[in-house]
């Protein structure tokens, strides 16, 4: 299965069609974007593809974003990879874990964030 590579100039509808088409053929799709403009186009296309798959095929999908290192012209760049899968194939414990992330803000209000475990830079002063 090929990765759908998106640029800031990619047409949203074309990418959405590619996502839906690859998903229909393989049962999953992977979208890769580097840079804010490309990620923006990817997310808009993903929203459209989710709509296509739900309305036309009755398929409910889930998307899991990931960081991935990509080598381009002998340089390593960090990309965003969106993995689109059938929601039924995502283990329920992973979905529960994602849902539980919504509760973190209540547990740690922004006024009192948890203390960092990062070392104090002054500990390295000579």
LINCORMO-V826249 format. One record per residue. SS is DSSP state (hx for helix, st for strand, lp for the rest). PSI is psi as a letter, one per 40 degrees, with the letter a starting at -180 (* if undefined). NEAR is the number of other ideal C-beta (glycine too) atoms within 8 Angstrom. Layout:
# LINCORMO-V826249
ss->{SS/SS}
psi->{PSI/PSI}
near->{NEAR/NEAR}
This chain:
# LINCORMO-V826249
ss->{lp/lp/lp/st/st/st/lp/lp/lp/lp/lp/hx/hx/hx/hx/hx/hx/hx/hx/hx/hx/hx/hx/hx/hx/hx/lp/st/st/st/st/st/st/lp/lp/hx/hx/hx/hx/hx/hx/hx/hx/hx/hx/hx/hx/hx/hx/hx/hx/hx/hx/hx/hx/hx/hx/lp/lp/lp/st/st/st/st/st/st/st/st/st/st/st/st/lp/lp/st/st/st/st/st/st/st/st/st/st/st/st/hx/hx/hx/lp/lp/hx/hx/hx/hx/hx/hx/hx/hx/hx/hx/hx/hx/hx/hx/hx/hx/lp/lp/hx/hx/hx/lp/lp/lp/lp/lp/lp/lp/lp/hx/hx/hx/hx/lp/lp}
psi->{h/i/h/h/h/h/i/d/e/i/h/d/d/d/d/d/d/d/d/d/d/d/d/d/d/e/e/i/i/h/h/h/i/h/i/d/d/d/d/d/d/d/d/d/d/d/d/d/d/d/d/d/d/d/d/d/e/f/h/h/i/i/h/h/i/i/i/h/h/h/h/h/f/e/i/h/i/h/i/h/h/h/h/h/i/h/d/d/e/h/h/d/d/d/d/d/d/d/d/d/d/d/e/d/d/d/d/g/i/d/d/g/i/i/i/i/e/i/i/h/d/e/e/e/i/*}
near->{7/4/8/12/7/12/9/9/5/11/5/10/8/8/16/15/10/11/15/11/8/13/15/8/6/8/7/12/13/11/16/14/14/10/7/6/9/13/10/9/16/14/9/10/17/14/9/11/17/10/8/12/14/11/6/6/8/5/8/9/13/10/10/8/7/8/7/9/8/10/7/6/3/3/6/6/9/8/11/12/12/15/11/14/12/11/9/5/7/11/5/6/6/8/11/8/8/7/8/8/7/6/8/8/8/5/5/8/6/6/3/5/5/4/4/4/3/4/5/5/6/5/6/6/5/2}
